[in-house]
């Protein structure tokens, strides 16, 4: 019987070949097959303890991988699918989140898998009773210290969720109508209907708040809107509280939709860096993606083409730029019988190359992966931006609290309500969602220009230095020396050089182009940031002088948020330069 096992970790062709050779020495295993795209291993054996054999082989070879058994459901029709919701605390790597989702969708016992990157929540539809254990195994293989918390919902034959949804809408409309009808002549019915209306509108936000508090995320738009609505209710403003709760939830839904578009855009920009290469098959030239190229494929390299592989030249002659990988500034002439390394670029001529090492096996791939991963793990700039808008939020919260208390002592209700407007609208919702993607985009641009950043501090120092520079000075070599940033041209392979330098670049032109892009992008981001702060302050002042109603102030902030989001998406649409 064929057993299906999924491999997770540092996987390449050499690792898999060694593992298969080790397993083939065991007499109880009669057949082994490996599916590269999904990293699935198929083993034909009658040995019930085959997972122990596999674990022993991995240990003996000292491989940095884990094996996860994939069991197919023998009776899927009789086992109902269930909705399972998991919160992943401290999951930092977006790459791991994407891999987890794709891995789960390849499982026959999982019908749907969605991951909310903002709240770190995974929603599954599955009939696998051991799904938690499966998730735990995958997460452990990532090497991250991640806590998994489950909220379990069982799917019944009768759709209770739909019934509850209709009941929810009916009660909401009834309470809202009752409040509107009776508010001109308020009674206990008015108060009760207002409380019911706000209670219904806050259910989802309260549930989100519980998850956020568990994840130790206390100060956020969700919790502040709840606080503001609660205080408005205490001030006998249930209609304003209800509208605030309603608008925020639908604003959040719209933002999630835009956020998915931005994530898709960034992923597309990364995909644009994975070039299409020409491969010769049976005297016919076909196009393949870099990662699809296999051992012994015949690759055709023409002028300006970059080699993503290591191989032997079997035909042709060309001049090659080797600066990127070994720091040599002079062009090298390569002909049949010579070898070519990953990272070398054809300047003149054409070559036919037999692939010896595929892209995942090359140092070129390892080095290029090294830089963005270091940045994502630390998230220095993202943290700095978060501190920036949190300082603004804390300041506005303090002012709002003072105005609320002052209004109570002075018996000035409008002053207190102004404080509540500040509390409800002070959190820069759009900025908090977008700041991670700003610097993700910077890393994508760096890769596109073949610029290597040492770590998270390198980008931080570069951004702060560029903010002080005039456009005409950034290409001045003397200015570069005075920047305090250690630059080096070429020689990506030198590990000492990578550790000592902040930035390694291929050529001056690509570096300057990267500078210009980052400076322009950062300038616009700072512009959006202070526009956001300014509009919020102006809106509050206009409310205080009775130019805006509470609803008007809320709408102004909603429009501001969408303006920033659309503008940022437009900036990211430019892609990699």
URPERA-V649435 format. One record per residue. N is the residue number from 1. RES is the residue in three letters. BURIAL is 1 if it has 16 or more other ideal C-beta (glycine too) atoms within 10 Angstrom, else 0. D_LAST is the distance of its C-alpha to the last C-alpha in Angstrom with 1 decimal. Layout:
BEGIN
n=N res=RES burial=BURIAL d_last=D_LAST
n=N res=RES burial=BURIAL d_last=D_LAST
END
This chain:
BEGIN
n=1 res=UNK burial=0 d_last=51.9
n=2 res=UNK burial=0 d_last=48.2
n=3 res=UNK burial=1 d_last=46.6
n=4 res=UNK burial=1 d_last=42.9
n=5 res=UNK burial=1 d_last=41.1
n=6 res=UNK burial=1 d_last=37.5
n=7 res=UNK burial=1 d_last=35.9
n=8 res=UNK burial=1 d_last=33.7
n=9 res=UNK burial=0 d_last=32.1
n=10 res=UNK burial=0 d_last=30.8
n=11 res=UNK burial=1 d_last=31.2
n=12 res=UNK burial=0 d_last=30.6
n=13 res=UNK burial=0 d_last=32.7
n=14 res=UNK burial=0 d_last=34.8
n=15 res=UNK burial=1 d_last=35.7
n=16 res=UNK burial=1 d_last=36.7
n=17 res=UNK burial=0 d_last=38.7
n=18 res=UNK burial=0 d_last=40.6
n=19 res=UNK burial=1 d_last=41.4
n=20 res=UNK burial=1 d_last=42.7
n=21 res=UNK burial=0 d_last=44.8
n=22 res=UNK burial=1 d_last=46.3
n=23 res=UNK burial=1 d_last=47.2
n=24 res=UNK burial=0 d_last=48.7
n=25 res=UNK burial=0 d_last=51.4
n=26 res=UNK burial=1 d_last=52.8
n=27 res=UNK burial=0 d_last=55.5
n=28 res=UNK burial=0 d_last=55.0
n=29 res=UNK burial=1 d_last=51.6
n=30 res=UNK burial=0 d_last=52.0
n=31 res=UNK burial=0 d_last=48.5
n=32 res=UNK burial=1 d_last=44.9
n=33 res=UNK burial=0 d_last=41.7
n=34 res=UNK burial=1 d_last=38.1
n=35 res=UNK burial=0 d_last=35.4
n=36 res=UNK burial=0 d_last=32.0
n=37 res=UNK burial=0 d_last=29.6
n=38 res=UNK burial=0 d_last=31.7
n=39 res=UNK burial=1 d_last=33.2
n=40 res=UNK burial=1 d_last=36.6
n=41 res=UNK burial=1 d_last=39.7
n=42 res=UNK burial=0 d_last=42.8
n=43 res=UNK burial=1 d_last=46.1
n=44 res=UNK burial=0 d_last=49.5
n=45 res=UNK burial=1 d_last=52.2
n=46 res=UNK burial=0 d_last=55.4
n=47 res=UNK burial=0 d_last=55.1
n=48 res=UNK burial=0 d_last=54.6
n=49 res=UNK burial=0 d_last=53.3
n=50 res=UNK burial=1 d_last=50.3
n=51 res=UNK burial=0 d_last=47.9
n=52 res=UNK burial=0 d_last=49.9
n=53 res=UNK burial=1 d_last=49.7
n=54 res=UNK burial=1 d_last=45.9
n=55 res=UNK burial=0 d_last=45.6
n=56 res=UNK burial=0 d_last=48.0
n=57 res=UNK burial=1 d_last=46.0
n=58 res=UNK burial=1 d_last=42.7
n=59 res=UNK burial=0 d_last=44.7
n=60 res=UNK burial=0 d_last=46.3
n=61 res=UNK burial=0 d_last=43.0
n=62 res=UNK burial=0 d_last=41.5
n=63 res=UNK burial=1 d_last=38.4
n=64 res=UNK burial=0 d_last=36.0
n=65 res=UNK burial=1 d_last=36.2
n=66 res=UNK burial=1 d_last=38.3
n=67 res=UNK burial=1 d_last=40.0
n=68 res=UNK burial=1 d_last=40.4
n=69 res=UNK burial=0 d_last=43.1
n=70 res=UNK burial=1 d_last=42.2
n=71 res=UNK burial=0 d_last=45.4
n=72 res=UNK burial=0 d_last=45.7
n=73 res=UNK burial=0 d_last=48.0
n=74 res=UNK burial=0 d_last=51.1
n=75 res=UNK burial=0 d_last=52.2
n=76 res=UNK burial=0 d_last=49.1
n=77 res=UNK burial=0 d_last=51.0
n=78 res=UNK burial=0 d_last=53.5
n=79 res=UNK burial=0 d_last=51.1
n=80 res=UNK burial=0 d_last=49.5
n=81 res=UNK burial=1 d_last=45.9
n=82 res=UNK burial=1 d_last=45.3
n=83 res=UNK burial=1 d_last=42.6
n=84 res=UNK burial=1 d_last=41.7
n=85 res=UNK burial=0 d_last=39.5
n=86 res=UNK burial=1 d_last=38.3
n=87 res=UNK burial=1 d_last=36.8
n=88 res=UNK burial=1 d_last=34.7
n=89 res=UNK burial=0 d_last=35.1
n=90 res=UNK burial=0 d_last=32.8
n=91 res=UNK burial=1 d_last=30.4
n=92 res=UNK burial=1 d_last=27.3
n=93 res=UNK burial=1 d_last=25.0
n=94 res=UNK burial=1 d_last=23.1
n=95 res=UNK burial=0 d_last=22.8
n=96 res=UNK burial=1 d_last=26.6
n=97 res=UNK burial=1 d_last=27.0
n=98 res=UNK burial=0 d_last=25.0
n=99 res=UNK burial=1 d_last=27.0
n=100 res=UNK burial=1 d_last=30.3
n=101 res=UNK burial=1 d_last=29.8
n=102 res=UNK burial=0 d_last=29.0
n=103 res=UNK burial=1 d_last=32.0
n=104 res=UNK burial=1 d_last=34.3
n=105 res=UNK burial=0 d_last=33.4
n=106 res=UNK burial=0 d_last=34.5
n=107 res=UNK burial=1 d_last=37.9
n=108 res=UNK burial=0 d_last=40.6
n=109 res=UNK burial=1 d_last=42.2
n=110 res=UNK burial=1 d_last=39.3
n=111 res=UNK burial=0 d_last=38.8
n=112 res=UNK burial=0 d_last=36.0
n=113 res=UNK burial=1 d_last=33.6
n=114 res=UNK burial=0 d_last=31.4
n=115 res=UNK burial=1 d_last=29.8
n=116 res=UNK burial=1 d_last=29.3
n=117 res=UNK burial=1 d_last=26.5
n=118 res=UNK burial=0 d_last=27.5
n=119 res=UNK burial=1 d_last=31.2
n=120 res=UNK burial=1 d_last=31.1
n=121 res=UNK burial=1 d_last=33.5
n=122 res=UNK burial=1 d_last=33.9
n=123 res=UNK burial=0 d_last=36.0
n=124 res=UNK burial=1 d_last=37.7
n=125 res=UNK burial=0 d_last=40.3
n=126 res=UNK burial=1 d_last=42.3
n=127 res=UNK burial=1 d_last=45.8
n=128 res=UNK burial=1 d_last=45.3
n=129 res=UNK burial=0 d_last=47.8
n=130 res=UNK burial=0 d_last=46.2
n=131 res=UNK burial=1 d_last=42.6
n=132 res=UNK burial=0 d_last=42.7
n=133 res=UNK burial=0 d_last=43.6
n=134 res=UNK burial=1 d_last=40.9
n=135 res=UNK burial=1 d_last=38.2
n=136 res=UNK burial=0 d_last=39.8
n=137 res=UNK burial=1 d_last=39.5
n=138 res=UNK burial=1 d_last=35.8
n=139 res=UNK burial=1 d_last=35.0
n=140 res=UNK burial=0 d_last=37.2
n=141 res=UNK burial=1 d_last=35.3
n=142 res=UNK burial=1 d_last=32.1
n=143 res=UNK burial=0 d_last=34.0
n=144 res=UNK burial=0 d_last=33.3
n=145 res=UNK burial=0 d_last=36.3
n=146 res=UNK burial=1 d_last=35.9
n=147 res=UNK burial=0 d_last=38.8
n=148 res=UNK burial=0 d_last=39.2
n=149 res=UNK burial=0 d_last=41.3
n=150 res=UNK burial=0 d_last=42.6
n=151 res=UNK burial=0 d_last=43.6
n=152 res=UNK burial=0 d_last=45.5
n=153 res=UNK burial=0 d_last=46.1
n=154 res=UNK burial=0 d_last=48.3
n=155 res=UNK burial=0 d_last=47.8
n=156 res=UNK burial=0 d_last=51.3
n=157 res=UNK burial=0 d_last=52.6
n=158 res=UNK burial=0 d_last=53.2
n=159 res=UNK burial=0 d_last=50.0
n=160 res=UNK burial=0 d_last=51.1
n=161 res=UNK burial=0 d_last=47.6
n=162 res=UNK burial=0 d_last=47.8
n=163 res=UNK burial=0 d_last=51.3
n=164 res=UNK burial=0 d_last=50.2
n=165 res=UNK burial=0 d_last=47.3
n=166 res=UNK burial=0 d_last=49.8
n=167 res=UNK burial=0 d_last=52.3
n=168 res=UNK burial=0 d_last=49.6
n=169 res=UNK burial=0 d_last=48.7
n=170 res=UNK burial=0 d_last=52.4
n=171 res=UNK burial=0 d_last=53.3
n=172 res=UNK burial=1 d_last=50.4
n=173 res=UNK burial=0 d_last=51.4
n=174 res=UNK burial=0 d_last=55.0
n=175 res=UNK burial=1 d_last=54.6
n=176 res=UNK burial=1 d_last=52.3
n=177 res=UNK burial=0 d_last=54.9
n=178 res=UNK burial=1 d_last=57.7
n=179 res=UNK burial=1 d_last=56.1
n=180 res=UNK burial=0 d_last=55.4
n=181 res=UNK burial=0 d_last=59.0
n=182 res=UNK burial=1 d_last=60.7
n=183 res=UNK burial=0 d_last=58.7
n=184 res=UNK burial=0 d_last=60.9
n=185 res=UNK burial=0 d_last=63.9
n=186 res=UNK burial=0 d_last=62.4
n=187 res=UNK burial=0 d_last=64.4
n=188 res=UNK burial=0 d_last=63.7
n=189 res=UNK burial=0 d_last=62.2
n=190 res=UNK burial=1 d_last=59.5
n=191 res=UNK burial=0 d_last=58.7
n=192 res=UNK burial=0 d_last=58.7
n=193 res=UNK burial=1 d_last=56.5
n=194 res=UNK burial=1 d_last=54.0
n=195 res=UNK burial=0 d_last=53.9
n=196 res=UNK burial=1 d_last=53.6
n=197 res=UNK burial=1 d_last=50.7
n=198 res=UNK burial=1 d_last=48.7
n=199 res=UNK burial=1 d_last=49.7
n=200 res=UNK burial=1 d_last=48.4
n=201 res=UNK burial=1 d_last=45.1
n=202 res=UNK burial=1 d_last=44.5
n=203 res=UNK burial=0 d_last=45.3
n=204 res=UNK burial=0 d_last=41.8
n=205 res=UNK burial=1 d_last=40.6
n=206 res=UNK burial=0 d_last=43.5
n=207 res=UNK burial=0 d_last=42.6
n=208 res=UNK burial=1 d_last=38.9
n=209 res=UNK burial=1 d_last=40.3
n=210 res=UNK burial=0 d_last=42.5
n=211 res=UNK burial=1 d_last=39.6
n=212 res=UNK burial=1 d_last=37.5
n=213 res=UNK burial=0 d_last=40.5
n=214 res=UNK burial=0 d_last=41.1
n=215 res=UNK burial=1 d_last=37.5
n=216 res=UNK burial=0 d_last=38.4
n=217 res=UNK burial=0 d_last=36.0
n=218 res=UNK burial=0 d_last=38.4
n=219 res=UNK burial=0 d_last=36.5
n=220 res=UNK burial=1 d_last=34.3
n=221 res=UNK burial=1 d_last=34.3
n=222 res=UNK burial=1 d_last=36.5
n=223 res=UNK burial=1 d_last=39.3
n=224 res=UNK burial=1 d_last=39.2
n=225 res=UNK burial=1 d_last=39.6
n=226 res=UNK burial=1 d_last=42.5
n=227 res=UNK burial=1 d_last=44.0
n=228 res=UNK burial=1 d_last=43.7
n=229 res=UNK burial=1 d_last=45.2
n=230 res=UNK burial=0 d_last=48.1
n=231 res=UNK burial=1 d_last=48.9
n=232 res=UNK burial=1 d_last=48.8
n=233 res=UNK burial=1 d_last=51.2
n=234 res=UNK burial=0 d_last=53.5
n=235 res=UNK burial=1 d_last=53.5
n=236 res=UNK burial=0 d_last=54.7
n=237 res=UNK burial=1 d_last=51.4
n=238 res=UNK burial=1 d_last=50.9
n=239 res=UNK burial=1 d_last=49.3
n=240 res=UNK burial=1 d_last=46.6
n=241 res=UNK burial=1 d_last=46.1
n=242 res=UNK burial=1 d_last=45.9
n=243 res=UNK burial=1 d_last=43.4
n=244 res=UNK burial=1 d_last=41.2
n=245 res=UNK burial=1 d_last=41.4
n=246 res=UNK burial=1 d_last=40.8
n=247 res=UNK burial=1 d_last=37.8
n=248 res=UNK burial=1 d_last=36.1
n=249 res=UNK burial=1 d_last=36.5
n=250 res=UNK burial=0 d_last=35.0
n=251 res=UNK burial=1 d_last=32.2
n=252 res=UNK burial=1 d_last=31.5
n=253 res=UNK burial=0 d_last=31.6
n=254 res=UNK burial=0 d_last=29.1
n=255 res=UNK burial=1 d_last=26.8
n=256 res=UNK burial=0 d_last=27.0
n=257 res=UNK burial=0 d_last=26.0
n=258 res=UNK burial=1 d_last=22.9
n=259 res=UNK burial=1 d_last=22.2
n=260 res=UNK burial=0 d_last=22.3
n=261 res=UNK burial=0 d_last=19.8
n=262 res=UNK burial=1 d_last=17.4
n=263 res=UNK burial=0 d_last=18.1
n=264 res=UNK burial=0 d_last=17.7
n=265 res=UNK burial=1 d_last=14.3
n=266 res=UNK burial=1 d_last=13.2
n=267 res=UNK burial=0 d_last=15.1
n=268 res=UNK burial=0 d_last=13.4
n=269 res=UNK burial=1 d_last=9.9
n=270 res=UNK burial=1 d_last=11.8
n=271 res=UNK burial=0 d_last=13.5
n=272 res=UNK burial=0 d_last=10.5
n=273 res=UNK burial=0 d_last=10.5
n=274 res=UNK burial=0 d_last=14.1
n=275 res=UNK burial=0 d_last=14.3
n=276 res=UNK burial=0 d_last=17.3
n=277 res=UNK burial=1 d_last=19.7
n=278 res=UNK burial=0 d_last=22.9
n=279 res=UNK burial=1 d_last=26.2
n=280 res=UNK burial=0 d_last=29.6
n=281 res=UNK burial=0 d_last=32.3
n=282 res=UNK burial=0 d_last=35.8
n=283 res=UNK burial=0 d_last=34.7
n=284 res=UNK burial=0 d_last=32.1
n=285 res=UNK burial=0 d_last=28.3
n=286 res=UNK burial=0 d_last=26.6
n=287 res=UNK burial=0 d_last=23.1
n=288 res=UNK burial=0 d_last=22.7
n=289 res=UNK burial=0 d_last=20.1
n=290 res=UNK burial=1 d_last=19.9
n=291 res=UNK burial=0 d_last=22.1
n=292 res=UNK burial=1 d_last=24.7
n=293 res=UNK burial=1 d_last=25.5
n=294 res=UNK burial=0 d_last=29.0
n=295 res=UNK burial=0 d_last=31.3
n=296 res=UNK burial=0 d_last=32.8
n=297 res=UNK burial=1 d_last=30.2
n=298 res=UNK burial=1 d_last=29.7
n=299 res=UNK burial=1 d_last=26.0
n=300 res=UNK burial=1 d_last=25.0
n=301 res=UNK burial=1 d_last=22.5
n=302 res=UNK burial=0 d_last=21.6
n=303 res=UNK burial=0 d_last=19.8
n=304 res=UNK burial=0 d_last=16.3
n=305 res=UNK burial=1 d_last=17.0
n=306 res=UNK burial=1 d_last=16.6
n=307 res=UNK burial=1 d_last=19.7
n=308 res=UNK burial=1 d_last=19.6
n=309 res=UNK burial=1 d_last=23.4
n=310 res=UNK burial=1 d_last=26.4
n=311 res=UNK burial=1 d_last=28.9
n=312 res=UNK burial=0 d_last=31.5
n=313 res=UNK burial=1 d_last=31.1
n=314 res=UNK burial=0 d_last=33.7
n=315 res=UNK burial=0 d_last=33.0
n=316 res=UNK burial=1 d_last=31.2
n=317 res=UNK burial=0 d_last=30.2
n=318 res=UNK burial=1 d_last=27.0
n=319 res=UNK burial=0 d_last=25.6
n=320 res=UNK burial=1 d_last=23.3
n=321 res=UNK burial=1 d_last=21.0
n=322 res=UNK burial=1 d_last=22.2
n=323 res=UNK burial=1 d_last=20.7
n=324 res=UNK burial=1 d_last=18.4
n=325 res=UNK burial=1 d_last=21.5
n=326 res=UNK burial=0 d_last=24.5
n=327 res=UNK burial=1 d_last=23.6
n=328 res=UNK burial=0 d_last=25.3
n=329 res=UNK burial=0 d_last=24.0
n=330 res=UNK burial=0 d_last=26.1
n=331 res=UNK burial=0 d_last=25.3
n=332 res=UNK burial=0 d_last=27.6
n=333 res=UNK burial=0 d_last=29.4
n=334 res=UNK burial=1 d_last=29.7
n=335 res=UNK burial=0 d_last=32.2
n=336 res=UNK burial=0 d_last=34.3
n=337 res=UNK burial=0 d_last=35.7
n=338 res=UNK burial=0 d_last=33.0
n=339 res=UNK burial=0 d_last=30.6
n=340 res=UNK burial=1 d_last=26.9
n=341 res=UNK burial=1 d_last=25.0
n=342 res=UNK burial=1 d_last=21.9
n=343 res=UNK burial=1 d_last=18.9
n=344 res=UNK burial=1 d_last=20.4
n=345 res=UNK burial=1 d_last=18.5
n=346 res=UNK burial=1 d_last=20.5
n=347 res=UNK burial=0 d_last=20.4
n=348 res=UNK burial=0 d_last=23.5
n=349 res=UNK burial=1 d_last=25.7
n=350 res=UNK burial=0 d_last=25.9
n=351 res=UNK burial=1 d_last=27.1
n=352 res=UNK burial=1 d_last=28.8
n=353 res=UNK burial=1 d_last=28.7
n=354 res=UNK burial=0 d_last=30.9
n=355 res=UNK burial=1 d_last=29.1
n=356 res=UNK burial=1 d_last=30.9
n=357 res=UNK burial=1 d_last=28.5
n=358 res=UNK burial=1 d_last=26.2
n=359 res=UNK burial=1 d_last=22.7
n=360 res=UNK burial=1 d_last=24.3
n=361 res=UNK burial=1 d_last=26.9
n=362 res=UNK burial=1 d_last=24.8
n=363 res=UNK burial=1 d_last=24.2
n=364 res=UNK burial=1 d_last=20.5
n=365 res=UNK burial=1 d_last=20.3
n=366 res=UNK burial=0 d_last=22.5
n=367 res=UNK burial=1 d_last=20.6
n=368 res=UNK burial=1 d_last=17.2
n=369 res=UNK burial=0 d_last=19.1
n=370 res=UNK burial=1 d_last=21.0
n=371 res=UNK burial=1 d_last=18.5
n=372 res=UNK burial=1 d_last=17.3
n=373 res=UNK burial=0 d_last=20.9
n=374 res=UNK burial=1 d_last=22.3
n=375 res=UNK burial=1 d_last=20.3
n=376 res=UNK burial=1 d_last=21.2
n=377 res=UNK burial=0 d_last=24.8
n=378 res=UNK burial=0 d_last=25.3
n=379 res=UNK burial=1 d_last=23.2
n=380 res=UNK burial=1 d_last=23.9
n=381 res=UNK burial=1 d_last=21.6
n=382 res=UNK burial=1 d_last=22.4
n=383 res=UNK burial=0 d_last=26.0
n=384 res=UNK burial=0 d_last=25.7
n=385 res=UNK burial=1 d_last=24.3
n=386 res=UNK burial=0 d_last=27.1
n=387 res=UNK burial=0 d_last=29.7
n=388 res=UNK burial=1 d_last=28.5
n=389 res=UNK burial=1 d_last=29.0
n=390 res=UNK burial=0 d_last=32.1
n=391 res=UNK burial=0 d_last=33.7
n=392 res=UNK burial=1 d_last=33.3
n=393 res=UNK burial=1 d_last=34.8
n=394 res=UNK burial=0 d_last=37.7
n=395 res=UNK burial=0 d_last=38.4
n=396 res=UNK burial=1 d_last=38.6
n=397 res=UNK burial=1 d_last=40.6
n=398 res=UNK burial=0 d_last=43.1
n=399 res=UNK burial=1 d_last=43.4
n=400 res=UNK burial=1 d_last=43.9
n=401 res=UNK burial=0 d_last=46.6
n=402 res=UNK burial=0 d_last=48.4
n=403 res=UNK burial=1 d_last=48.5
n=404 res=UNK burial=1 d_last=49.8
n=405 res=UNK burial=0 d_last=52.6
n=406 res=UNK burial=0 d_last=53.4
n=407 res=UNK burial=1 d_last=53.7
n=408 res=UNK burial=0 d_last=56.1
n=409 res=UNK burial=0 d_last=58.3
n=410 res=UNK burial=0 d_last=58.3
n=411 res=UNK burial=0 d_last=58.9
n=412 res=UNK burial=0 d_last=55.9
n=413 res=UNK burial=0 d_last=54.3
n=414 res=UNK burial=0 d_last=51.5
n=415 res=UNK burial=1 d_last=50.5
n=416 res=UNK burial=1 d_last=50.3
n=417 res=UNK burial=1 d_last=48.4
n=418 res=UNK burial=1 d_last=45.8
n=419 res=UNK burial=1 d_last=45.4
n=420 res=UNK burial=1 d_last=44.9
n=421 res=UNK burial=1 d_last=42.2
n=422 res=UNK burial=1 d_last=40.4
n=423 res=UNK burial=1 d_last=40.9
n=424 res=UNK burial=1 d_last=39.7
n=425 res=UNK burial=1 d_last=36.5
n=426 res=UNK burial=1 d_last=35.5
n=427 res=UNK burial=1 d_last=33.0
n=428 res=UNK burial=1 d_last=29.4
n=429 res=UNK burial=1 d_last=28.8
n=430 res=UNK burial=1 d_last=25.3
n=431 res=UNK burial=1 d_last=24.1
n=432 res=UNK burial=1 d_last=25.7
n=433 res=UNK burial=1 d_last=24.0
n=434 res=UNK burial=1 d_last=20.5
n=435 res=UNK burial=1 d_last=20.4
n=436 res=UNK burial=1 d_last=19.8
n=437 res=UNK burial=1 d_last=16.7
n=438 res=UNK burial=1 d_last=15.2
n=439 res=UNK burial=1 d_last=15.2
n=440 res=UNK burial=1 d_last=14.6
n=441 res=UNK burial=1 d_last=11.1
n=442 res=UNK burial=1 d_last=10.8
n=443 res=UNK burial=1 d_last=12.0
n=444 res=UNK burial=1 d_last=9.7
n=445 res=UNK burial=1 d_last=6.7
n=446 res=UNK burial=1 d_last=9.3
n=447 res=UNK burial=1 d_last=10.1
n=448 res=UNK burial=1 d_last=6.8
n=449 res=UNK burial=1 d_last=7.3
n=450 res=UNK burial=1 d_last=11.0
n=451 res=UNK burial=1 d_last=12.2
n=452 res=UNK burial=1 d_last=15.4
n=453 res=UNK burial=1 d_last=16.9
n=454 res=UNK burial=1 d_last=20.7
n=455 res=UNK burial=1 d_last=21.5
n=456 res=UNK burial=1 d_last=21.3
n=457 res=UNK burial=1 d_last=22.8
n=458 res=UNK burial=1 d_last=20.1
n=459 res=UNK burial=1 d_last=17.5
n=460 res=UNK burial=1 d_last=20.3
n=461 res=UNK burial=1 d_last=21.4
n=462 res=UNK burial=1 d_last=18.0
n=463 res=UNK burial=1 d_last=17.6
n=464 res=UNK burial=0 d_last=21.2
n=465 res=UNK burial=1 d_last=21.0
n=466 res=UNK burial=1 d_last=18.0
n=467 res=UNK burial=0 d_last=20.1
n=468 res=UNK burial=0 d_last=22.8
n=469 res=UNK burial=0 d_last=20.9
n=470 res=UNK burial=0 d_last=20.7
n=471 res=UNK burial=0 d_last=17.5
n=472 res=UNK burial=0 d_last=19.5
n=473 res=UNK burial=0 d_last=20.6
n=474 res=UNK burial=1 d_last=17.6
n=475 res=UNK burial=0 d_last=17.4
n=476 res=UNK burial=0 d_last=21.2
n=477 res=UNK burial=0 d_last=22.3
n=478 res=UNK burial=0 d_last=25.4
n=479 res=UNK burial=0 d_last=23.5
n=480 res=UNK burial=1 d_last=21.7
n=481 res=UNK burial=0 d_last=25.2
n=482 res=UNK burial=0 d_last=26.6
n=483 res=UNK burial=1 d_last=24.0
n=484 res=UNK burial=0 d_last=25.9
n=485 res=UNK burial=1 d_last=22.8
n=486 res=UNK burial=1 d_last=23.5
n=487 res=UNK burial=1 d_last=20.8
n=488 res=UNK burial=1 d_last=21.2
n=489 res=UNK burial=1 d_last=19.6
n=490 res=UNK burial=1 d_last=19.8
n=491 res=UNK burial=1 d_last=22.6
n=492 res=UNK burial=1 d_last=21.2
n=493 res=UNK burial=1 d_last=24.6
n=494 res=UNK burial=1 d_last=26.6
n=495 res=UNK burial=0 d_last=27.4
n=496 res=UNK burial=0 d_last=29.1
n=497 res=UNK burial=1 d_last=26.1
n=498 res=UNK burial=1 d_last=23.9
n=499 res=UNK burial=0 d_last=26.6
n=500 res=UNK burial=0 d_last=27.2
n=501 res=UNK burial=1 d_last=23.7
n=502 res=UNK burial=1 d_last=21.4
n=503 res=UNK burial=1 d_last=18.2
n=504 res=UNK burial=1 d_last=17.9
n=505 res=UNK burial=1 d_last=15.1
n=506 res=UNK burial=1 d_last=14.9
n=507 res=UNK burial=1 d_last=14.9
n=508 res=UNK burial=0 d_last=14.9
n=509 res=UNK burial=0 d_last=12.1
n=510 res=UNK burial=1 d_last=9.5
n=511 res=UNK burial=1 d_last=11.5
n=512 res=UNK burial=0 d_last=11.6
n=513 res=UNK burial=1 d_last=7.9
n=514 res=UNK burial=1 d_last=8.1
n=515 res=UNK burial=1 d_last=11.3
n=516 res=UNK burial=0 d_last=10.3
n=517 res=UNK burial=1 d_last=7.9
n=518 res=UNK burial=1 d_last=10.7
n=519 res=UNK burial=1 d_last=13.4
n=520 res=UNK burial=0 d_last=12.4
n=521 res=UNK burial=1 d_last=12.0
n=522 res=UNK burial=1 d_last=15.2
n=523 res=UNK burial=0 d_last=17.0
n=524 res=UNK burial=0 d_last=16.7
n=525 res=UNK burial=1 d_last=17.8
n=526 res=UNK burial=0 d_last=20.8
n=527 res=UNK burial=0 d_last=21.6
n=528 res=UNK burial=1 d_last=21.9
n=529 res=UNK burial=1 d_last=23.9
n=530 res=UNK burial=0 d_last=26.5
n=531 res=UNK burial=0 d_last=26.7
n=532 res=UNK burial=1 d_last=27.7
n=533 res=UNK burial=1 d_last=30.3
n=534 res=UNK burial=0 d_last=31.6
n=535 res=UNK burial=1 d_last=32.0
n=536 res=UNK burial=1 d_last=33.9
n=537 res=UNK burial=0 d_last=36.2
n=538 res=UNK burial=0 d_last=36.9
n=539 res=UNK burial=1 d_last=37.6
n=540 res=UNK burial=1 d_last=40.2
n=541 res=UNK burial=0 d_last=41.8
n=542 res=UNK burial=0 d_last=42.1
n=543 res=UNK burial=1 d_last=43.7
n=544 res=UNK burial=1 d_last=46.1
n=545 res=UNK burial=0 d_last=47.3
n=546 res=UNK burial=0 d_last=47.8
n=547 res=UNK burial=0 d_last=45.1
n=548 res=UNK burial=1 d_last=43.4
n=549 res=UNK burial=0 d_last=45.1
n=550 res=UNK burial=1 d_last=43.9
n=551 res=UNK burial=0 d_last=42.3
n=552 res=UNK burial=0 d_last=40.6
n=553 res=UNK burial=1 d_last=39.1
n=554 res=UNK burial=1 d_last=37.8
n=555 res=UNK burial=0 d_last=36.3
n=556 res=UNK burial=1 d_last=34.6
n=557 res=UNK burial=1 d_last=32.9
n=558 res=UNK burial=1 d_last=31.9
n=559 res=UNK burial=0 d_last=30.3
n=560 res=UNK burial=1 d_last=28.5
n=561 res=UNK burial=1 d_last=27.1
n=562 res=UNK burial=0 d_last=25.9
n=563 res=UNK burial=0 d_last=24.3
n=564 res=UNK burial=1 d_last=22.2
n=565 res=UNK burial=1 d_last=21.3
n=566 res=UNK burial=0 d_last=20.3
n=567 res=UNK burial=1 d_last=18.3
n=568 res=UNK burial=1 d_last=16.4
n=569 res=UNK burial=1 d_last=15.8
n=570 res=UNK burial=0 d_last=14.5
n=571 res=UNK burial=0 d_last=11.9
n=572 res=UNK burial=1 d_last=10.9
n=573 res=UNK burial=0 d_last=10.9
n=574 res=UNK burial=0 d_last=7.6
n=575 res=UNK burial=0 d_last=6.4
n=576 res=UNK burial=1 d_last=3.8
n=577 res=UNK burial=0 d_last=0.0
END
